[in-house]
Amino acid sequence: MDVSLALWGLTIAGLCALIAVDFLVGGRKPHDVSLKEAGLWTAVWVVLAGLFGLGLLVFRGGRPAGEFFAGFVTEKALSVDNLFVFVLIMAKFAVPRVLQQRVLLVGVLIALVLRAVFIAAGAALVAEFSWVFYLFGAFLVWTAWKLLREARADGAPAAGEEAEFEENRLLKAIERRIPSTDRFHGTALFVIDGGKRLVTPMLIVMLAIGVTDVLFALDSIPAIFGLTQDPYIVFTANAFALMGLRQLYFLLGGLLNRLVHLSYGLSVILGFIGVKLVLHALHESGAHVPEISVPVSLGVIGGVLAVTTATSLIASGRRAEAEGTAARDDVVADMAAVEAGIEPEGGAGAEAEPETAARG
């Protein structure tokens, strides 16, 4: 799809305007984001993405529109996986809830700029070297296999067990070499203390969100190039997927822990796109192999996400029900023991035995 510099400029200006409106309406004043507000803004960004896709359909045809929707859905799914990392980062830096919205806004903007650099580099490689499709395809298949192995090895986290976020070398170097405070000062990025200009944790955590998103999203750039080689569609799909990520963070909240099968679904999607890339590379080399169409790609991606979400909610619901049943059984057993004159396990009598023995 031929895109003029004027259209590129108009698109970027439009995205900047939308971001400015989002900030002025909902993000200018730090506050605790309600579920209603998060749901409303999430719907707004999804509708805007849908309108953009319809615009492509009207003015550019069905293929670019289909590629955009397939890329948007894929990037959105991979971005949801990054929300788990965002939760760990917020916990690591003990970010107050009223400041989390501002952190995510700036962090996502940093991620978008960094992704634009990766997209430009990827587009240049794809245009110059057709063998890059083999490399991208192999990388996605390997990533899918790695993700599947990790999901099967880790399993569901035990009750009360939380993973920890480990800072990468860049963040550690920044914290070592740049003087910083150990507490937040509202939304300020720098403060003057004792005549010295110090960095606050606010800036560090913003950089952590932006850089970590790119590091954990290295698979998303090859993935979307497996659906379309148009840099314009790649960029806009990434932009719309990322811009609604801040609101989605607050909307999903505890629901993230219920998406127990998400990693399996993402591994299937990445593996599917990896195979699609290899087939495309073989086709470009002159081999007579079938190519996977955009409607098929969109159907597979949407179907896998729907099945994964449904099975995740069913599995987590059954687990919660089993844990509730076990807790009720314990209560009933303790009550029966009390009625029978037997001290419940772990009760006061059990604690008194060592003390009595010591006195004896």
MARDRENKOL-75386 format. One record per residue (C-alpha): residue in one letter; residue number from 1; x, y, z. Coordinates in nm, 2 decimals, decimal comma. Layout:
# MARDRENKOL-75386
<pt A; NUM; <X; Y; Z>>
...
This chain:
# MARDRENKOL-75386
<pt M; 1; <0,00; 0,00; 0,00>>
<pt D; 2; <0,15; 0,33; -0,11>>
<pt V; 3; <0,14; 0,58; 0,17>>
<pt S; 4; <0,24; 0,94; 0,11>>
<pt L; 5; <0,44; 1,15; 0,35>>
<pt A; 6; <0,14; 1,37; 0,40>>
<pt L; 7; <-0,07; 1,07; 0,51>>
<pt W; 8; <0,21; 0,96; 0,75>>
<pt G; 9; <0,22; 1,31; 0,89>>
<pt L; 10; <-0,16; 1,33; 0,93>>
<pt T; 11; <-0,17; 0,99; 1,10>>
<pt I; 12; <0,10; 1,07; 1,35>>
<pt A; 13; <-0,06; 1,41; 1,42>>
<pt G; 14; <-0,40; 1,24; 1,47>>
<pt L; 15; <-0,24; 0,99; 1,71>>
<pt C; 16; <-0,07; 1,27; 1,90>>
<pt A; 17; <-0,40; 1,45; 1,93>>
<pt L; 18; <-0,58; 1,14; 2,06>>
<pt I; 19; <-0,30; 1,09; 2,32>>
<pt A; 20; <-0,33; 1,46; 2,42>>
<pt V; 21; <-0,70; 1,43; 2,47>>
<pt D; 22; <-0,66; 1,11; 2,67>>
<pt F; 23; <-0,41; 1,28; 2,89>>
<pt L; 24; <-0,61; 1,60; 2,94>>
<pt V; 25; <-0,93; 1,42; 3,01>>
<pt G; 26; <-0,82; 1,13; 3,22>>
<pt G; 27; <-0,45; 1,15; 3,30>>
<pt R; 28; <-0,37; 1,51; 3,39>>
<pt K; 29; <-0,46; 1,48; 3,75>>
<pt P; 30; <-0,32; 1,17; 3,93>>
<pt H; 31; <-0,61; 0,96; 4,07>>
<pt D; 32; <-0,72; 0,61; 4,15>>
<pt V; 33; <-0,87; 0,48; 3,82>>
<pt S; 34; <-1,21; 0,33; 3,87>>
<pt L; 35; <-1,34; 0,02; 3,69>>
<pt K; 36; <-1,60; 0,24; 3,51>>
<pt E; 37; <-1,34; 0,48; 3,38>>
<pt A; 38; <-1,10; 0,21; 3,27>>
<pt G; 39; <-1,38; 0,02; 3,09>>
<pt L; 40; <-1,50; 0,34; 2,91>>
<pt W; 41; <-1,16; 0,44; 2,78>>
<pt T; 42; <-1,08; 0,08; 2,68>>
<pt A; 43; <-1,40; 0,08; 2,47>>
<pt V; 44; <-1,30; 0,42; 2,32>>
<pt W; 45; <-0,97; 0,29; 2,20>>
<pt V; 46; <-1,12; -0,03; 2,06>>
<pt V; 47; <-1,38; 0,18; 1,88>>
<pt L; 48; <-1,12; 0,41; 1,74>>
<pt A; 49; <-0,92; 0,12; 1,61>>
<pt G; 50; <-1,23; -0,02; 1,45>>
<pt L; 51; <-1,31; 0,31; 1,28>>
<pt F; 52; <-0,95; 0,33; 1,15>>
<pt G; 53; <-0,98; -0,02; 1,01>>
<pt L; 54; <-1,31; 0,07; 0,85>>
<pt G; 55; <-1,14; 0,37; 0,69>>
<pt L; 56; <-0,88; 0,14; 0,54>>
<pt L; 57; <-1,16; -0,08; 0,41>>
<pt V; 58; <-1,34; 0,21; 0,24>>
<pt F; 59; <-1,03; 0,40; 0,10>>
<pt R; 60; <-0,78; 0,12; 0,05>>
<pt G; 61; <-0,97; -0,21; 0,01>>
<pt G; 62; <-1,04; -0,53; 0,20>>
<pt R; 63; <-0,68; -0,66; 0,22>>
<pt P; 64; <-0,52; -0,37; 0,40>>
<pt A; 65; <-0,82; -0,36; 0,64>>
<pt G; 66; <-0,79; -0,73; 0,71>>
<pt E; 67; <-0,42; -0,70; 0,77>>
<pt F; 68; <-0,48; -0,42; 1,01>>
<pt F; 69; <-0,74; -0,60; 1,21>>
<pt A; 70; <-0,53; -0,92; 1,22>>
<pt G; 71; <-0,22; -0,72; 1,33>>
<pt F; 72; <-0,42; -0,52; 1,59>>
<pt V; 73; <-0,57; -0,83; 1,75>>
<pt T; 74; <-0,23; -1,01; 1,76>>
<pt E; 75; <-0,05; -0,71; 1,91>>
<pt K; 76; <-0,33; -0,66; 2,16>>
<pt A; 77; <-0,31; -1,02; 2,27>>
<pt L; 78; <0,07; -1,00; 2,31>>
<pt S; 79; <0,04; -0,67; 2,49>>
<pt V; 80; <-0,20; -0,83; 2,75>>
<pt D; 81; <0,08; -1,08; 2,82>>
<pt N; 82; <0,30; -0,78; 2,90>>
<pt L; 83; <0,05; -0,66; 3,17>>
<pt F; 84; <0,18; -0,94; 3,39>>
<pt V; 85; <0,52; -0,78; 3,38>>
<pt F; 86; <0,38; -0,43; 3,44>>
<pt V; 87; <0,21; -0,57; 3,76>>
<pt L; 88; <0,55; -0,70; 3,88>>
<pt I; 89; <0,72; -0,37; 3,80>>
<pt M; 90; <0,46; -0,17; 4,00>>
<pt A; 91; <0,51; -0,40; 4,29>>
<pt K; 92; <0,89; -0,39; 4,27>>
<pt F; 93; <0,90; -0,01; 4,29>>
<pt A; 94; <0,60; 0,02; 4,53>>
<pt V; 95; <0,43; 0,27; 4,30>>
<pt P; 96; <0,13; 0,43; 4,48>>
<pt R; 97; <-0,19; 0,34; 4,30>>
<pt V; 98; <-0,28; 0,71; 4,23>>
<pt L; 99; <0,05; 0,75; 4,04>>
<pt Q; 100; <0,02; 0,43; 3,83>>
<pt Q; 101; <-0,18; 0,59; 3,56>>
<pt R; 102; <0,08; 0,85; 3,49>>
<pt V; 103; <0,36; 0,59; 3,50>>
<pt L; 104; <0,18; 0,38; 3,24>>
<pt L; 105; <0,10; 0,67; 3,02>>
<pt V; 106; <0,46; 0,79; 2,98>>
<pt G; 107; <0,59; 0,43; 2,99>>
<pt V; 108; <0,37; 0,33; 2,70>>
<pt L; 109; <0,47; 0,64; 2,50>>
<pt I; 110; <0,84; 0,54; 2,55>>
<pt A; 111; <0,75; 0,19; 2,43>>
<pt L; 112; <0,57; 0,32; 2,12>>
<pt V; 113; <0,87; 0,53; 2,02>>
<pt L; 114; <1,11; 0,24; 2,07>>
<pt R; 115; <0,87; 0,01; 1,88>>
<pt A; 116; <0,86; 0,26; 1,59>>
<pt V; 117; <1,24; 0,23; 1,57>>
<pt F; 118; <1,22; -0,15; 1,56>>
<pt I; 119; <0,94; -0,13; 1,29>>
<pt A; 120; <1,15; 0,10; 1,07>>
<pt A; 121; <1,45; -0,14; 1,10>>
<pt G; 122; <1,23; -0,44; 1,03>>
<pt A; 123; <1,07; -0,28; 0,73>>
<pt A; 124; <1,41; -0,19; 0,59>>
<pt L; 125; <1,54; -0,55; 0,63>>
<pt V; 126; <1,22; -0,70; 0,48>>
<pt A; 127; <1,24; -0,47; 0,18>>
<pt E; 128; <1,61; -0,54; 0,12>>
<pt F; 129; <1,65; -0,91; 0,21>>
<pt S; 130; <1,38; -1,17; 0,15>>
<pt W; 131; <1,57; -1,43; 0,35>>
<pt V; 132; <1,48; -1,23; 0,67>>
<pt F; 133; <1,14; -1,40; 0,65>>
<pt Y; 134; <1,31; -1,74; 0,72>>
<pt L; 135; <1,48; -1,58; 1,02>>
<pt F; 136; <1,16; -1,42; 1,15>>
<pt G; 137; <0,97; -1,74; 1,10>>
<pt A; 138; <1,23; -1,96; 1,28>>
<pt F; 139; <1,25; -1,71; 1,56>>
<pt L; 140; <0,87; -1,71; 1,61>>
<pt V; 141; <0,85; -2,09; 1,61>>
<pt W; 142; <1,13; -2,11; 1,86>>
<pt T; 143; <0,96; -1,85; 2,08>>
<pt A; 144; <0,64; -2,04; 2,06>>
<pt W; 145; <0,81; -2,36; 2,17>>
<pt K; 146; <0,99; -2,18; 2,45>>
<pt L; 147; <0,67; -2,02; 2,57>>
<pt L; 148; <0,49; -2,35; 2,57>>
<pt R; 149; <0,77; -2,52; 2,76>>
<pt E; 150; <0,77; -2,25; 3,02>>
<pt A; 151; <0,39; -2,26; 3,06>>
<pt R; 152; <0,40; -2,64; 3,11>>
<pt A; 153; <0,70; -2,62; 3,35>>
<pt D; 154; <0,57; -2,34; 3,57>>
<pt G; 155; <0,21; -2,44; 3,58>>
<pt A; 156; <-0,03; -2,23; 3,79>>
<pt P; 157; <0,13; -2,03; 4,07>>
<pt A; 158; <0,06; -2,15; 4,42>>
<pt A; 159; <-0,16; -1,95; 4,65>>
<pt G; 160; <0,01; -1,65; 4,78>>
<pt E; 161; <0,31; -1,71; 4,55>>
<pt E; 162; <0,42; -1,40; 4,36>>
<pt A; 163; <0,69; -1,38; 4,09>>
<pt E; 164; <0,95; -1,11; 4,12>>
<pt F; 165; <1,06; -0,86; 3,86>>
<pt E; 166; <1,44; -0,85; 3,79>>
<pt E; 167; <1,58; -0,53; 3,66>>
<pt N; 168; <1,78; -0,55; 3,34>>
<pt R; 169; <2,13; -0,41; 3,31>>
<pt L; 170; <2,03; -0,08; 3,16>>
<pt L; 171; <1,80; 0,00; 3,46>>
<pt K; 172; <2,06; -0,11; 3,71>>
<pt A; 173; <2,33; 0,10; 3,54>>
<pt I; 174; <2,09; 0,41; 3,56>>
<pt E; 175; <2,02; 0,35; 3,93>>
<pt R; 176; <2,40; 0,31; 4,00>>
<pt R; 177; <2,53; 0,61; 3,81>>
<pt I; 178; <2,25; 0,86; 3,85>>
<pt P; 179; <2,18; 1,00; 4,20>>
<pt S; 180; <1,82; 0,92; 4,30>>
<pt T; 181; <1,58; 0,95; 4,59>>
<pt D; 182; <1,43; 0,65; 4,76>>
<pt R; 183; <1,07; 0,78; 4,77>>
<pt F; 184; <0,82; 0,93; 4,53>>
<pt H; 185; <0,75; 1,30; 4,52>>
<pt G; 186; <0,42; 1,30; 4,35>>
<pt T; 187; <0,46; 1,31; 3,97>>
<pt A; 188; <0,79; 1,49; 3,98>>
<pt L; 189; <1,07; 1,33; 3,79>>
<pt F; 190; <1,35; 1,53; 3,95>>
<pt V; 191; <1,39; 1,70; 4,29>>
<pt I; 192; <1,65; 1,93; 4,45>>
<pt D; 193; <1,78; 1,79; 4,78>>
<pt G; 194; <2,08; 1,95; 4,96>>
<pt G; 195; <2,16; 2,15; 4,64>>
<pt K; 196; <2,18; 1,83; 4,43>>
<pt R; 197; <1,94; 1,74; 4,15>>
<pt L; 198; <1,81; 1,39; 4,21>>
<pt V; 199; <1,61; 1,15; 4,00>>
<pt T; 200; <1,29; 1,02; 4,17>>
<pt P; 201; <1,17; 0,66; 4,14>>
<pt M; 202; <0,89; 0,80; 3,91>>
<pt L; 203; <1,14; 0,84; 3,62>>
<pt I; 204; <1,30; 0,50; 3,69>>
<pt V; 205; <0,97; 0,31; 3,68>>
<pt M; 206; <0,86; 0,49; 3,36>>
<pt L; 207; <1,18; 0,38; 3,19>>
<pt A; 208; <1,13; 0,03; 3,33>>
<pt I; 209; <0,78; 0,01; 3,18>>
<pt G; 210; <0,89; 0,14; 2,84>>
<pt V; 211; <1,21; -0,06; 2,80>>
<pt T; 212; <1,07; -0,38; 2,94>>
<pt D; 213; <0,77; -0,36; 2,71>>
<pt V; 214; <1,00; -0,36; 2,41>>
<pt L; 215; <1,22; -0,64; 2,55>>
<pt F; 216; <0,92; -0,86; 2,61>>
<pt A; 217; <0,76; -0,76; 2,28>>
<pt L; 218; <1,05; -0,85; 2,05>>
<pt D; 219; <0,84; -1,13; 1,92>>
<pt S; 220; <0,55; -0,90; 1,83>>
<pt I; 221; <0,74; -0,72; 1,55>>
<pt P; 222; <0,83; -1,03; 1,36>>
<pt A; 223; <0,48; -1,16; 1,43>>
<pt I; 224; <0,30; -0,87; 1,27>>
<pt F; 225; <0,54; -0,87; 0,97>>
<pt G; 226; <0,42; -1,22; 0,93>>
<pt L; 227; <0,07; -1,08; 0,87>>
<pt T; 228; <0,16; -0,77; 0,67>>
<pt Q; 229; <0,48; -0,62; 0,52>>
<pt D; 230; <0,32; -0,27; 0,51>>
<pt P; 231; <0,51; -0,05; 0,75>>
<pt Y; 232; <0,21; 0,18; 0,78>>
<pt I; 233; <-0,02; -0,10; 0,89>>
<pt V; 234; <0,24; -0,24; 1,12>>
<pt F; 235; <0,29; 0,10; 1,29>>
<pt T; 236; <-0,08; 0,19; 1,33>>
<pt A; 237; <-0,17; -0,16; 1,46>>
<pt N; 238; <0,10; -0,13; 1,72>>
<pt A; 239; <0,00; 0,22; 1,81>>
<pt F; 240; <-0,37; 0,14; 1,86>>
<pt A; 241; <-0,29; -0,18; 2,05>>
<pt L; 242; <-0,05; 0,01; 2,29>>
<pt M; 243; <-0,25; 0,32; 2,34>>
<pt G; 244; <-0,54; 0,13; 2,51>>
<pt L; 245; <-0,30; -0,07; 2,72>>
<pt R; 246; <-0,30; 0,17; 3,01>>
<pt Q; 247; <-0,67; 0,15; 3,06>>
<pt L; 248; <-0,67; -0,23; 3,00>>
<pt Y; 249; <-0,42; -0,26; 3,29>>
<pt F; 250; <-0,68; -0,12; 3,54>>
<pt L; 251; <-0,98; -0,29; 3,37>>
<pt L; 252; <-0,84; -0,64; 3,39>>
<pt G; 253; <-0,69; -0,61; 3,74>>
<pt G; 254; <-0,72; -0,94; 3,92>>
<pt L; 255; <-0,86; -1,10; 3,60>>
<pt L; 256; <-0,50; -1,14; 3,48>>
<pt N; 257; <-0,45; -1,42; 3,73>>
<pt R; 258; <-0,75; -1,60; 3,58>>
<pt L; 259; <-0,60; -1,62; 3,23>>
<pt V; 260; <-0,42; -1,94; 3,31>>
<pt H; 261; <-0,41; -2,06; 2,95>>
<pt L; 262; <-0,30; -1,74; 2,79>>
<pt S; 263; <0,06; -1,85; 2,74>>
<pt Y; 264; <-0,07; -2,16; 2,55>>
<pt G; 265; <-0,28; -1,95; 2,32>>
<pt L; 266; <0,00; -1,71; 2,25>>
<pt S; 267; <0,24; -1,99; 2,17>>
<pt V; 268; <-0,01; -2,13; 1,92>>
<pt I; 269; <-0,05; -1,79; 1,76>>
<pt L; 270; <0,32; -1,73; 1,74>>
<pt G; 271; <0,38; -2,08; 1,60>>
<pt F; 272; <0,11; -2,03; 1,34>>
<pt I; 273; <0,25; -1,69; 1,23>>
<pt G; 274; <0,60; -1,84; 1,22>>
<pt V; 275; <0,49; -2,12; 0,98>>
<pt K; 276; <0,30; -1,86; 0,77>>
<pt L; 277; <0,63; -1,66; 0,74>>
<pt V; 278; <0,83; -1,96; 0,63>>
<pt L; 279; <0,57; -2,05; 0,37>>
<pt H; 280; <0,57; -1,69; 0,25>>
<pt A; 281; <0,95; -1,70; 0,23>>
<pt L; 282; <0,94; -2,03; 0,03>>
<pt H; 283; <0,68; -1,88; -0,20>>
<pt E; 284; <0,90; -1,58; -0,26>>
<pt S; 285; <1,19; -1,81; -0,35>>
<pt G; 286; <0,98; -1,97; -0,62>>
<pt A; 287; <0,87; -2,29; -0,43>>
<pt H; 288; <0,51; -2,41; -0,50>>
<pt V; 289; <0,37; -2,40; -0,15>>
<pt P; 290; <0,04; -2,27; -0,03>>
<pt E; 291; <0,02; -1,93; 0,13>>
<pt I; 292; <-0,21; -1,86; 0,43>>
<pt S; 293; <-0,46; -1,58; 0,34>>
<pt V; 294; <-0,54; -1,28; 0,57>>
<pt P; 295; <-0,90; -1,40; 0,64>>
<pt V; 296; <-0,77; -1,74; 0,75>>
<pt S; 297; <-0,50; -1,57; 0,97>>
<pt L; 298; <-0,76; -1,35; 1,13>>
<pt G; 299; <-0,99; -1,64; 1,19>>
<pt V; 300; <-0,72; -1,86; 1,35>>
<pt I; 301; <-0,60; -1,57; 1,58>>
<pt G; 302; <-0,95; -1,48; 1,69>>
<pt G; 303; <-1,05; -1,84; 1,74>>
<pt V; 304; <-0,74; -1,93; 1,95>>
<pt L; 305; <-0,79; -1,62; 2,17>>
<pt A; 306; <-1,16; -1,70; 2,22>>
<pt V; 307; <-1,09; -2,07; 2,31>>
<pt T; 308; <-0,80; -1,97; 2,54>>
<pt T; 309; <-1,00; -1,71; 2,72>>
<pt A; 310; <-1,30; -1,95; 2,77>>
<pt T; 311; <-1,09; -2,24; 2,89>>
<pt S; 312; <-0,89; -2,01; 3,12>>
<pt L; 313; <-1,20; -1,87; 3,29>>
<pt I; 314; <-1,35; -2,23; 3,32>>
<pt A; 315; <-1,03; -2,37; 3,47>>
<pt S; 316; <-0,98; -2,08; 3,71>>
<pt G; 317; <-1,35; -2,10; 3,82>>
<pt R; 318; <-1,32; -2,47; 3,89>>
<pt R; 319; <-1,00; -2,41; 4,09>>
<pt A; 320; <-1,16; -2,13; 4,29>>
<pt E; 321; <-1,46; -2,35; 4,36>>
<pt A; 322; <-1,23; -2,64; 4,47>>
<pt E; 323; <-1,04; -2,41; 4,70>>
<pt G; 324; <-1,37; -2,28; 4,85>>
<pt T; 325; <-1,50; -2,63; 4,90>>
<pt A; 326; <-1,17; -2,73; 5,08>>
<pt A; 327; <-1,19; -2,43; 5,30>>
<pt R; 328; <-1,56; -2,51; 5,39>>
<pt D; 329; <-1,46; -2,87; 5,47>>
<pt D; 330; <-1,19; -2,76; 5,70>>
<pt V; 331; <-1,44; -2,53; 5,89>>
<pt V; 332; <-1,69; -2,81; 5,92>>
<pt A; 333; <-1,43; -3,05; 6,04>>
<pt D; 334; <-1,31; -2,80; 6,31>>
<pt M; 335; <-1,67; -2,75; 6,42>>
<pt A; 336; <-1,73; -3,12; 6,44>>
<pt A; 337; <-1,42; -3,16; 6,65>>
<pt V; 338; <-1,52; -2,89; 6,89>>
<pt E; 339; <-1,87; -3,05; 6,94>>
<pt A; 340; <-1,70; -3,39; 7,00>>
<pt G; 341; <-1,48; -3,23; 7,27>>
<pt I; 342; <-1,16; -3,27; 7,06>>
<pt E; 343; <-0,94; -2,97; 7,02>>
<pt P; 344; <-0,91; -2,87; 6,64>>
<pt E; 345; <-0,57; -2,93; 6,48>>
<pt G; 346; <-0,35; -2,62; 6,54>>
<pt G; 347; <-0,58; -2,50; 6,82>>
<pt A; 348; <-0,50; -2,37; 7,16>>
<pt G; 349; <-0,45; -2,71; 7,31>>
<pt A; 350; <-0,19; -2,80; 7,04>>
<pt E; 351; <0,00; -2,48; 7,12>>
<pt A; 352; <-0,01; -2,55; 7,49>>
<pt E; 353; <0,15; -2,89; 7,48>>
<pt P; 354; <0,51; -2,78; 7,43>>
<pt E; 355; <0,47; -2,53; 7,71>>
<pt T; 356; <0,32; -2,79; 7,94>>
<pt A; 357; <0,59; -3,04; 7,86>>
<pt A; 358; <0,85; -2,77; 7,93>>
<pt R; 359; <0,71; -2,70; 8,28>>
<pt G; 360; <0,70; -3,08; 8,35>>
